[in-house]
Amino acid sequence: MKITMILKRLPLALAGLSMLIFQTACDVNNTIGTDDNKRFTASDPINLRVAVAGHTGLEVDNVNGPVEVYGISGLDEIEITGERTVRSTSQRDADEQLERLQMNLRDMGSTFVIETEQPSSSDGREYEVKYEIRIPSDWDVTVELTNGIVTIDSVVGDVHVDVTNGNINLTDVIGTVNVDLTNGNADLRGIDGDVEVELTNGIIFTQMEFAIDRSCKLATVNGGIELQIPKTTSADFTASVANGEISLRGLTLQDLVSSPRSMRGTLGNGEGRIELKTTNGGILAVGY
């Protein structure tokens, strides 16, 4: 590894002080700061393509780092790109720990499983794996992530996402959607299928089609909810809050029963079901 050291002398008033800047021409990145903030980085790219004949699903299990999944119509392989990264207090340790941070791809018959393997204890290090995955658009997708952002786009299949800390962004999903999120926001747009979102701390935004007999259940403890559905939606509607307001815009409920903390009624012929619930926050249902 070629290292170039540039020594910059400071003005005479600061004589005796100096700064060393190291520039490297490899995948190792040294960040030098104060003794309390000294970080060294080792990273390695991920680039893998595998034929997918006979497969119908993807499961991703990651600890730290974003997971992006894109459905591509007619794709006959799974494309996995990204990066493994370790940050530590010495370059030697970062390099050594990078070997312990791995991506495993398992073929489970009809499903490919991508798992991040890393030490159970970080001991002050930072481990991160970024995934960008392209799959056939008609696959089912399951993602489990501890810390990071999940993005899923253009999938014609069932989607399940479980995140502890981070945001979830789903766009143009045709299929059943199930989301579990502890801390973060859930943003769902262009959904055509049953939806269930359970969130503890954060905001839920959902824009969806609403066919006959469809179900939409959105619940959060601390945060607001906005649901956008067609004005022609047919469903039983219930909404409840403990601390907040419930509002409708562009929708008319028949047989309306309301109080300061709850609202229920019927949209159209009541052929589906909508349940919205939050403890601390407001609820807005919009017809488009």
Secondary structure as UniProt FT lines:
FT   STRAND          3..9
FT   HELIX           12..14
FT   TURN            15..16
FT   STRAND          18..24
FT   STRAND          28..31
FT   HELIX           35..37
FT   STRAND          39..51
FT   TURN            53..54
FT   STRAND          57..64
FT   STRAND          67..72
FT   TURN            73..74
FT   STRAND          77..88
FT   HELIX           91..98
FT   TURN            99..100
FT   STRAND          102..107
FT   STRAND          111..117
FT   TURN            123..124
FT   STRAND          126..136
FT   TURN            137..138
FT   STRAND          140..147
FT   STRAND          150..155
FT   STRAND          159..165
FT   STRAND          168..174
FT   STRAND          177..183
FT   STRAND          186..192
FT   STRAND          195..201
FT   STRAND          204..208
FT   TURN            212..213
FT   STRAND          215..222
FT   STRAND          225..229
FT   TURN            231..232
FT   STRAND          235..243
FT   STRAND          246..249
FT   STRAND          254..259
FT   TURN            260..261
FT   STRAND          262..267
FT   TURN            268..269
FT   STRAND          272..280
FT   STRAND          283..287
//
